[in-house]
Amino acid sequence: MARRSISSVGLGRANQRKRNVALARAFFVVLVVVAVGLSGLALHLTRQIKREGDQGRNTARILSFGDPVQKAPPKLSVAIDQAQIKPNEVASPAIVSPAKSSAAARKYPNGPKQDEKYKHDRVYCMVPFVWNAEYHKTIMETWGKRCDVINFFTDSQVLHGNGRLDGDKITVNTDSPDAYKHYSEFPAGTFPDNVIFMNMTRPWFGCEEKGKPKVCRHIWEKMWRSWVYVGDHHLDQADWFCKVDYDTFFFPDNLQYYVRDYKNWDSANEHHYFGALLAHKPGRPSMIAGANACWSRKTMEGIAKVYREMPKGHTGPERHKCEDRPRASEEISTSLCLKVGLNVEAEPARDDALREYVMVDPYHNHLNWNRTEQGEWWFWANKPKDAPMLEECCAVRPMAFHKYKQKELIMGIDERFYGPASLMEERSHLDKWARASDKTRAYELKVRAAMNIDQYINQT
């Protein structure tokens, strides 16, 4: 009897062990199932968070044309209220788009020049702007595509509704309460990637000329704020930094020729500030005309610091100081800040024959300016006495032409200097201009030959 009881106890223990093993296996299977379920849930949550993050970023940045648009984003809470900007504070743009354009993927002359000798002469084009889709498109389809980097720095308030910008003239129903809107109120995809919106303390609208609305000329504030931003965020993207007015036709490739083939400058280690030199203001540093002014990377880095630290908020008249103030002249303020802050002076962009690389007026006008007849007005004031005039005025590798406020003129210039030679006979942007002449045509042919543009066109 006792023997049978011992056997029953052993058998019970064996059965218990089997049950324990089965339970352990079942528990392990449950753990595996739970782990798989949690992994799937984590993957789903990760994807959902990424989707929401991408949507948030798409709302917060400025997207390129062609991106899908669902609905207008709400006002962005990160935008800085202009009234909250303190006098001595540099307000960064609330939200910016990526800096580089896709131009580098295109072959010259439909993109930047990629010659090996210019690899340390990348050109950054900074266009101070009031948002205008037609002008932006025109620039990007012409000279803008030849910049290594091009960005348009514009005010955060955008003309809305039936409003229209034609140069500096504003056509708008000023009685409309929504004539101007913050850019963040527009649908995603409205603005291209290379448009950077700046918070300005002084609006670009509200000014009049002869009783009609016009763009307010607060260019100095936009200039220094834009360059501070470039110095903080884009300094490593280029070697030469150029301000180009929207009504200027710019030649980035000829700038590269000037700084490398002609001057052999070192952008990283030398200070340079150059363009069309003006010296008609007695007692002031010489300055560069605002149509097109360029500087080296070393100067870019230094002037960004000067602008960042200069006094701001002065509301009185000019005090011959490097500072932010209303109604300040861009050219005078820039030259003063460079002289006071960096001991850098303006340099004329001229060749050995003293011919100008930057034309402050349409080139067909320059070809007719006669110093002997005109006398010493501001353009000729304090220029070398032997500076050439008339058809010998202008360098054959020009860097910029100024005062082309109609987009058709910009497109025409691009065709004349970068299009097939056949276009020289078929059409001309100068056909309706009184001073279009054989002299003008001869200059255009000289420029094309110096640039060797026909060879590049044939290769393309």
Order of alpha helices (4+ residues) and beta strands (2+ residues): alpha-beta-alpha-beta-beta-beta-beta-beta-beta-beta-beta-alpha-beta-beta-alpha-beta-beta-alpha-alpha-beta-beta-alpha-alpha-beta-alpha-alpha-alpha-alpha
